[in-house]
Amino acid sequence: MKKMIATLVLMAAALIATASPLFAEDVYVQSMRAKVMAEASFKAKMIAEVNKGYKLTVLAKSGNWVKVKYGSFDGFVSALLVSNVPPMEKQTIIKGDEIALQTNVRRRASTYTSAAAARGLAADDRRRLSKEEKSDYDALDRMESFVVGDAEVLKFMEETKP
């Protein structure tokens, strides 16, 4: 009886071992590139580098690493770089007539406009806004031109201590 149970257990184990490729899980690379390493470590020797969407067969999972089949090699890929679903295709949102898109799209700002935006309003805009909104940009420029040295800051801090 014991021999029969042992034989059944061995047969079941053999069946499971041979059937596992039939039930193997596949994962897909989600990042632009993923390194297949010889061991479960980023410091290990790199076997290959695979591109986004590449399908790998999972042999085992161990923490943050997935043991995969790559060609005739077994290697490891970071679990952060793979998923059970293929990566999404590149999606485009804008659809329409090519000519209409070329004529109706907003153009890139000129270098002058970009530089002016980086510095703030242009002088003409400042004058116009100063009159309309009663803002005094000249006073602001004078305030920004003041330079306070370290000695003055220390003196101020000493004089204002409670």
Buried (B, 14 or more C-beta within 10 A) or exposed (E): EEEEEEEEEEEEEEEEEEEEEEEEEBBBBBBEEBBBBEEBEEEBEEBBEBEBEBEBBBBEEEEEBBBBBBEEEBBBBBBEBBEEEBBEEEEEEEEEEEEEEEEEEEEEEEEEEEEBEEEEBBEEEBEEEBEEEEEEBEEEEEEEEEEEEEEEEEEEEEEEEE
